[in-house]
Amino acid sequence: MKVCISCGMPMNAKEDHAMGDERKPFCKFCSKPDGTMQSYEEKLENMTKFIQSKQGLDEAAAREIAKKTMLSLPAWR
């Protein structure tokens, strides 16, 4: 099983990869419409919103969790 280098999501199926391309090391949620990976700022914003929606945290707390999570991933070290 591959894991997205940008957000850590497991990529079990071809459809999980950016544009369905299993050669891309990042997932469909971390890609831009042209198939390139989102920038750090874009990913931080999106991950912050995701954490807020799933955990009900305020923006500052969610952003801190997103930053810590991202620092543990290959794309953002």
MOPAC internal coordinates of N, CA, C and O (Angstrom, degrees):
PM7 1SCF
backbone

  N    0.0000 0     0.00 0     0.00 0    0    0    0
  C    1.4414 1     0.00 0     0.00 0    1    0    0
  C    1.5279 1   110.08 1     0.00 0    2    1    0
  O    1.2310 1   121.30 1   -47.00 1    3    2    1
  N    1.3060 1   115.11 1   133.00 1    3    2    1
  C    1.4565 1   120.62 1   176.26 1    5    3    2
  C    1.5207 1   108.98 1   -93.58 1    6    5    3
  O    1.2310 1   121.44 1   -26.04 1    7    6    5
  N    1.3354 1   114.85 1   153.96 1    7    6    5
  C    1.4587 1   121.95 1   178.69 1    9    7    6
  C    1.5236 1   107.58 1  -124.71 1   10    9    7
  O    1.2310 1   120.39 1   -42.37 1   11   10    9
  N    1.3168 1   116.87 1   137.63 1   11   10    9
  C    1.4619 1   121.84 1   179.60 1   13   11   10
  C    1.5275 1   110.26 1   -60.19 1   14   13   11
  O    1.2310 1   120.60 1   -49.50 1   15   14   13
  N    1.3253 1   116.46 1   130.50 1   15   14   13
  C    1.4657 1   121.35 1  -179.60 1   17   15   14
  C    1.5237 1   111.93 1   -73.51 1   18   17   15
  O    1.2310 1   120.28 1   167.55 1   19   18   17
  N    1.3130 1   117.07 1   -12.45 1   19   18   17
  C    1.4600 1   121.55 1  -175.57 1   21   19   18
  C    1.5284 1   113.52 1  -100.15 1   22   21   19
  O    1.2310 1   120.08 1   141.82 1   23   22   21
  N    1.3526 1   117.46 1   -38.18 1   23   22   21
  C    1.4689 1   119.66 1  -177.30 1   25   23   22
  C    1.5264 1   114.02 1  -125.55 1   26   25   23
  O    1.2310 1   120.01 1   167.05 1   27   26   25
  N    1.3312 1   117.59 1   -12.95 1   27   26   25
  C    1.4524 1   121.25 1   179.19 1   29   27   26
  C    1.5160 1   115.17 1    88.24 1   30   29   27
  O    1.2310 1   120.03 1  -175.67 1   31   30   29
  N    1.3246 1   117.54 1     4.33 1   31   30   29
  C    1.4616 1   120.43 1  -179.72 1   33   31   30
  C    1.5289 1   110.63 1   -67.41 1   34   33   31
  O    1.2310 1   120.32 1   -45.01 1   35   34   33
  N    1.3373 1   117.00 1   134.99 1   35   34   33
  C    1.4689 1   119.21 1   173.98 1   37   35   34
  C    1.5344 1   109.31 1   -65.08 1   38   37   35
  O    1.2310 1   120.81 1   -41.57 1   39   38   37
  N    1.3191 1   116.06 1   138.43 1   39   38   37
  C    1.4586 1   121.37 1   178.68 1   41   39   38
  C    1.5245 1   107.45 1  -117.78 1   42   41   39
  O    1.2310 1   121.16 1   -91.11 1   43   42   41
  N    1.3167 1   115.38 1    88.89 1   43   42   41
  C    1.4636 1   122.02 1  -175.97 1   45   43   42
  C    1.5232 1   113.31 1   -85.31 1   46   45   43
  O    1.2310 1   120.78 1   150.55 1   47   46   45
  N    1.3190 1   116.12 1   -29.45 1   47   46   45
  C    1.4643 1   120.72 1  -175.79 1   49   47   46
  C    1.5258 1   110.35 1  -120.36 1   50   49   47
  O    1.2310 1   121.29 1   -21.11 1   51   50   49
  N    1.3031 1   115.15 1   158.89 1   51   50   49
  C    1.4616 1   121.02 1   178.17 1   53   51   50
  C    1.5314 1   110.73 1   -54.46 1   54   53   51
  O    1.2310 1   120.53 1   140.59 1   55   54   53
  N    1.3170 1   116.59 1   -39.41 1   55   54   53
  C    1.4629 1   122.37 1  -178.01 1   57   55   54
  C    1.5270 1   113.22 1   -65.53 1   58   57   55
  O    1.2310 1   119.97 1   162.32 1   59   58   57
  N    1.3261 1   117.67 1   -17.68 1   59   58   57
  C    1.4594 1   121.47 1   179.03 1   61   59   58
  C    1.5308 1   111.85 1   -75.11 1   62   61   59
  O    1.2310 1   120.54 1   156.09 1   63   62   61
  N    1.3160 1   116.58 1   -23.91 1   63   62   61
  C    1.4632 1   121.88 1  -178.03 1   65   63   62
  C    1.5264 1   110.68 1   -79.02 1   66   65   63
  O    1.2310 1   120.54 1   -24.55 1   67   66   65
  N    1.3089 1   116.58 1   155.45 1   67   66   65
  C    1.4629 1   121.53 1   176.50 1   69   67   66
  C    1.5194 1   109.60 1   -55.40 1   70   69   67
  O    1.2310 1   120.56 1   -54.55 1   71   70   69
  N    1.3146 1   116.53 1   125.45 1   71   70   69
  C    1.4639 1   123.74 1   179.88 1   73   71   70
  C    1.5363 1   112.98 1    56.25 1   74   73   71
  O    1.2310 1   120.16 1  -159.07 1   75   74   73
  N    1.3337 1   117.30 1    20.93 1   75   74   73
  C    1.4576 1   120.98 1  -179.98 1   77   75   74
  C    1.5152 1   113.78 1    69.94 1   78   77   75
  O    1.2310 1   120.54 1  -164.83 1   79   78   77
  N    1.3370 1   116.57 1    15.17 1   79   78   77
  C    1.4615 1   122.24 1  -177.05 1   81   79   78
  C    1.5290 1   109.43 1   -97.63 1   82   81   79
  O    1.2310 1   120.65 1   -73.97 1   83   82   81
  N    1.3191 1   116.37 1   106.03 1   83   82   81
  C    1.4660 1   120.90 1  -176.62 1   85   83   82
  C    1.5267 1   113.64 1   -66.12 1   86   85   83
  O    1.2310 1   119.80 1   169.51 1   87   86   85
  N    1.3107 1   117.99 1   -10.49 1   87   86   85
  C    1.4705 1   120.71 1   175.77 1   89   87   86
  C    1.5289 1   111.28 1   -78.76 1   90   89   87
  O    1.2310 1   120.42 1   161.01 1   91   90   89
  N    1.3248 1   116.81 1   -18.99 1   91   90   89
  C    1.4709 1   120.44 1   179.08 1   93   91   90
  C    1.5228 1   108.40 1   -78.93 1   94   93   91
  O    1.2310 1   120.30 1   -49.36 1   95   94   93
  N    1.3403 1   117.03 1   130.64 1   95   94   93
  C    1.4599 1   119.92 1  -176.45 1   97   95   94
  C    1.5262 1   113.96 1   -86.01 1   98   97   95
  O    1.2310 1   120.27 1  -168.03 1   99   98   97
  N    1.3281 1   117.09 1    11.97 1   99   98   97
  C    1.4528 1   120.34 1   179.87 1  101   99   98
  C    1.5262 1   109.99 1  -129.71 1  102  101   99
  O    1.2310 1   121.08 1   -20.89 1  103  102  101
  N    1.3282 1   115.54 1   159.11 1  103  102  101
  C    1.4647 1   120.98 1  -171.98 1  105  103  102
  C    1.5270 1   113.23 1   -87.38 1  106  105  103
  O    1.2310 1   121.96 1    -6.69 1  107  106  105
  N    1.3202 1   113.85 1   173.31 1  107  106  105
  C    1.4594 1   121.42 1  -179.11 1  109  107  106
  C    1.5245 1   112.22 1   -63.80 1  110  109  107
  O    1.2310 1   119.74 1   155.86 1  111  110  109
  N    1.3190 1   118.10 1   -24.14 1  111  110  109
  C    1.4577 1   121.28 1   179.72 1  113  111  110
  C    1.5304 1   112.60 1   -83.20 1  114  113  111
  O    1.2310 1   120.26 1   166.39 1  115  114  113
  N    1.3091 1   117.11 1   -13.61 1  115  114  113
  C    1.4674 1   121.66 1  -179.21 1  117  115  114
  C    1.5232 1   112.26 1  -105.59 1  118  117  115
  O    1.2310 1   120.69 1  -173.65 1  119  118  117
  N    1.3200 1   116.28 1     6.35 1  119  118  117
  C    1.4616 1   118.91 1  -178.58 1  121  119  118
  C    1.5185 1   111.43 1  -106.22 1  122  121  119
  O    1.2310 1   121.84 1   -24.97 1  123  122  121
  N    1.3011 1   114.07 1   155.03 1  123  122  121
  C    1.4583 1   122.29 1   173.44 1  125  123  122
  C    1.5302 1   106.92 1   -87.44 1  126  125  123
  O    1.2310 1   119.95 1   -12.39 1  127  126  125
  N    1.3318 1   117.70 1   167.61 1  127  126  125
  C    1.4744 1   119.86 1   179.93 1  129  127  126
  C    1.5311 1   114.30 1   -55.97 1  130  129  127
  O    1.2310 1   120.11 1   152.93 1  131  130  129
  N    1.3351 1   117.39 1   -27.07 1  131  130  129
  C    1.4730 1   119.41 1   179.85 1  133  131  130
  C    1.5259 1   113.20 1   -85.73 1  134  133  131
  O    1.2310 1   120.14 1  -178.28 1  135  134  133
  N    1.3361 1   117.33 1     1.72 1  135  134  133
  C    1.4603 1   121.15 1   177.24 1  137  135  134
  C    1.5143 1   115.27 1    93.07 1  138  137  135
  O    1.2310 1   119.73 1   176.39 1  139  138  137
  N    1.3316 1   118.12 1    -3.61 1  139  138  137
  C    1.4593 1   120.38 1   176.65 1  141  139  138
  C    1.5285 1   109.23 1   -83.83 1  142  141  139
  O    1.2310 1   121.11 1   -18.14 1  143  142  141
  N    1.3158 1   115.48 1   161.86 1  143  142  141
  C    1.4521 1   120.16 1  -178.69 1  145  143  142
  C    1.5266 1   110.51 1   -78.52 1  146  145  143
  O    1.2310 1   120.86 1   -36.12 1  147  146  145
  N    1.3172 1   115.95 1   143.88 1  147  146  145
  C    1.4595 1   121.22 1   176.23 1  149  147  146
  C    1.5223 1   109.83 1   -61.62 1  150  149  147
  O    1.2310 1   120.64 1   -26.67 1  151  150  149
  N    1.3212 1   116.37 1   153.33 1  151  150  149
  C    1.4625 1   121.48 1   175.73 1  153  151  150
  C    1.5310 1   109.20 1   -72.31 1  154  153  151
  O    1.2310 1   121.10 1   -11.98 1  155  154  153
  N    1.3187 1   115.50 1   168.02 1  155  154  153
  C    1.4676 1   120.43 1   177.26 1  157  155  154
  C    1.5253 1   110.16 1   -55.76 1  158  157  155
  O    1.2310 1   120.20 1   133.48 1  159  158  157
  N    1.3130 1   117.21 1   -46.52 1  159  158  157
  C    1.4600 1   121.94 1  -177.56 1  161  159  158
  C    1.5306 1   111.12 1   -62.35 1  162  161  159
  O    1.2310 1   120.41 1   136.99 1  163  162  161
  N    1.3252 1   116.81 1   -43.01 1  163  162  161
  C    1.4679 1   120.70 1   178.80 1  165  163  162
  C    1.5279 1   110.81 1   -63.70 1  166  165  163
  O    1.2310 1   120.77 1   134.36 1  167  166  165
  N    1.3350 1   116.13 1   -45.64 1  167  166  165
  C    1.4645 1   119.99 1  -178.60 1  169  167  166
  C    1.5202 1   110.62 1   -65.87 1  170  169  167
  O    1.2310 1   120.18 1   138.55 1  171  170  169
  N    1.3243 1   117.26 1   -41.45 1  171  170  169
  C    1.4635 1   120.92 1   178.87 1  173  171  170
  C    1.5226 1   110.38 1   -59.97 1  174  173  171
  O    1.2310 1   120.22 1   134.88 1  175  174  173
  N    1.3115 1   117.19 1   -45.12 1  175  174  173
  C    1.4658 1   121.68 1   178.99 1  177  175  174
  C    1.5291 1   110.65 1   -61.68 1  178  177  175
  O    1.2310 1   120.43 1   131.72 1  179  178  177
  N    1.3211 1   116.78 1   -48.28 1  179  178  177
  C    1.4673 1   120.60 1  -178.59 1  181  179  178
  C    1.5221 1   112.56 1   -66.85 1  182  181  179
  O    1.2310 1   120.32 1   140.02 1  183  182  181
  N    1.3236 1   117.00 1   -39.98 1  183  182  181
  C    1.4608 1   119.85 1   179.68 1  185  183  182
  C    1.5237 1   110.34 1   -68.62 1  186  185  183
  O    1.2310 1   120.31 1   142.46 1  187  186  185
  N    1.3257 1   117.01 1   -37.54 1  187  186  185
  C    1.4634 1   121.02 1   177.06 1  189  187  186
  C    1.5264 1   110.01 1   -59.95 1  190  189  187
  O    1.2310 1   120.08 1   132.59 1  191  190  189
  N    1.3159 1   117.46 1   -47.41 1  191  190  189
  C    1.4716 1   121.51 1   179.08 1  193  191  190
  C    1.5288 1   111.11 1   -62.58 1  194  193  191
  O    1.2310 1   120.64 1   139.29 1  195  194  193
  N    1.3330 1   116.38 1   -40.71 1  195  194  193
  C    1.4691 1   120.47 1   179.24 1  197  195  194
  C    1.5292 1   110.01 1   -62.15 1  198  197  195
  O    1.2310 1   120.05 1   133.10 1  199  198  197
  N    1.3160 1   117.51 1   -46.90 1  199  198  197
  C    1.4668 1   121.58 1  -179.44 1  201  199  198
  C    1.5261 1   110.25 1   -63.02 1  202  201  199
  O    1.2310 1   120.32 1   138.32 1  203  202  201
  N    1.3234 1   117.00 1   -41.68 1  203  202  201
  C    1.4595 1   120.33 1   177.40 1  205  203  202
  C    1.5288 1   110.95 1   -58.96 1  206  205  203
  O    1.2310 1   120.71 1   134.18 1  207  206  205
  N    1.3169 1   116.24 1   -45.82 1  207  206  205
  C    1.4672 1   119.95 1  -176.55 1  209  207  206
  C    1.5278 1   112.39 1   -68.58 1  210  209  207
  O    1.2310 1   120.36 1   145.76 1  211  210  209
  N    1.3215 1   116.93 1   -34.24 1  211  210  209
  C    1.4708 1   120.17 1  -176.54 1  213  211  210
  C    1.5267 1   113.23 1   -87.33 1  214  213  211
  O    1.2310 1   120.41 1   148.45 1  215  214  213
  N    1.3520 1   116.82 1   -31.55 1  215  214  213
  C    1.4583 1   119.56 1  -174.41 1  217  215  214
  C    1.5249 1   113.64 1  -112.03 1  218  217  215
  O    1.2310 1   120.18 1   172.89 1  219  218  217
  N    1.3355 1   117.26 1    -7.11 1  219  218  217
  C    1.4566 1   120.36 1   177.35 1  221  219  218
  C    1.5212 1   114.66 1    69.47 1  222  221  219
  O    1.2310 1   120.62 1  -155.60 1  223  222  221
  N    1.3211 1   116.42 1    24.40 1  223  222  221
  C    1.4646 1   120.73 1  -179.64 1  225  223  222
  C    1.5226 1   110.82 1   -86.25 1  226  225  223
  O    1.2310 1   121.21 1   -20.47 1  227  226  225
  N    1.3438 1   115.29 1   159.53 1  227  226  225
  C    1.4597 1   117.43 1   174.02 1  229  227  226
  C    1.5252 1   108.93 1   -74.50 1  230  229  227
  O    1.2310 1   120.33 1   -11.97 1  231  230  229
  N    1.3183 1   116.97 1   168.03 1  231  230  229
  C    1.4682 1   121.02 1  -172.92 1  233  231  230
  C    1.5226 1   112.82 1   -60.60 1  234  233  231
  O    1.2310 1   119.94 1   137.60 1  235  234  233
  N    1.3288 1   117.72 1   -42.40 1  235  234  233
  C    1.4699 1   120.41 1  -177.74 1  237  235  234
  C    1.5330 1   111.42 1   -62.68 1  238  237  235
  O    1.2310 1   120.41 1   134.87 1  239  238  237
  N    1.3170 1   116.81 1   -45.13 1  239  238  237
  C    1.4737 1   120.51 1   179.93 1  241  239  238
  C    1.5257 1   110.50 1   -66.15 1  242  241  239
  O    1.2310 1   120.49 1   137.22 1  243  242  241
  N    1.3252 1   116.67 1   -42.78 1  243  242  241
  C    1.4634 1   120.58 1   179.49 1  245  243  242
  C    1.5183 1   111.04 1   -64.05 1  246  245  243
  O    1.2310 1   119.81 1   140.96 1  247  246  245
  N    1.3281 1   117.96 1   -39.04 1  247  246  245
  C    1.4637 1   121.94 1   179.17 1  249  247  246
  C    1.5233 1   110.59 1   -63.83 1  250  249  247
  O    1.2310 1   119.80 1   139.95 1  251  250  249
  N    1.3117 1   117.99 1   -40.05 1  251  250  249
  C    1.4695 1   121.05 1   179.22 1  253  251  250
  C    1.5279 1   110.90 1   -64.76 1  254  253  251
  O    1.2310 1   120.37 1   137.71 1  255  254  253
  N    1.3066 1   116.90 1   -42.29 1  255  254  253
  C    1.4670 1   120.42 1   177.27 1  257  255  254
  C    1.5233 1   109.95 1   -64.06 1  258  257  255
  O    1.2310 1   120.48 1   137.47 1  259  258  257
  N    1.3274 1   116.69 1   -42.53 1  259  258  257
  C    1.4671 1   120.80 1   179.15 1  261  259  258
  C    1.5296 1   110.43 1   -61.46 1  262  261  259
  O    1.2310 1   120.00 1   135.89 1  263  262  261
  N    1.3264 1   117.60 1   -44.11 1  263  262  261
  C    1.4672 1   121.16 1   179.96 1  265  263  262
  C    1.5263 1   110.90 1   -61.49 1  266  265  263
  O    1.2310 1   120.49 1   133.64 1  267  266  265
  N    1.3206 1   116.67 1   -46.36 1  267  266  265
  C    1.4678 1   120.77 1  -179.93 1  269  267  266
  C    1.5308 1   111.20 1   -63.22 1  270  269  267
  O    1.2310 1   120.92 1   138.15 1  271  270  269
  N    1.3144 1   115.85 1   -41.85 1  271  270  269
  C    1.4599 1   120.16 1   178.84 1  273  271  270
  C    1.5217 1   110.36 1   -62.97 1  274  273  271
  O    1.2310 1   120.79 1   133.16 1  275  274  273
  N    1.3242 1   116.10 1   -46.84 1  275  274  273
  C    1.4619 1   120.53 1  -177.81 1  277  275  274
  C    1.5203 1   112.25 1   -63.49 1  278  277  275
  O    1.2310 1   119.85 1   143.10 1  279  278  277
  N    1.3169 1   117.89 1   -36.90 1  279  278  277
  C    1.4632 1   121.22 1   179.34 1  281  279  278
  C    1.5278 1   112.24 1   -63.23 1  282  281  279
  O    1.2310 1   120.34 1   158.28 1  283  282  281
  N    1.3313 1   116.95 1   -21.72 1  283  282  281
  C    1.4657 1   120.41 1  -179.79 1  285  283  282
  C    1.5260 1   112.38 1   -86.63 1  286  285  283
  O    1.2310 1   120.14 1   175.51 1  287  286  285
  N    1.3234 1   117.33 1    -4.49 1  287  286  285
  C    1.4673 1   121.68 1  -175.33 1  289  287  286
  C    1.5296 1   111.72 1  -102.92 1  290  289  287
  O    1.2310 1   120.20 1   -34.25 1  291  290  289
  N    1.3103 1   117.21 1   145.75 1  291  290  289
  C    1.4725 1   122.29 1  -175.24 1  293  291  290
  C    1.5328 1   115.55 1   -53.13 1  294  293  291
  O    1.2310 1   120.11 1   142.52 1  295  294  293
  N    1.3035 1   117.40 1   -37.48 1  295  294  293
  C    1.4658 1   119.89 1  -176.66 1  297  295  294
  C    1.5187 1   113.35 1   -66.73 1  298  297  295
  O    1.2310 1   119.83 1   156.20 1  299  298  297
  N    1.3190 1   117.93 1   -23.80 1  299  298  297
  C    1.4668 1   121.11 1  -171.50 1  301  299  298
  C    1.5227 1   114.43 1  -118.98 1  302  301  299
  O    1.2310 1   119.57 1  -170.77 1  303  302  301
  N    1.3212 1   118.42 1     9.23 1  303  302  301
  C    1.4725 1   120.90 1   179.27 1  305  303  302
  C    1.5039 1   111.19 1   -72.65 1  306  305  303
  O    1.2310 1   120.10 1   180.00 1  307  306  305

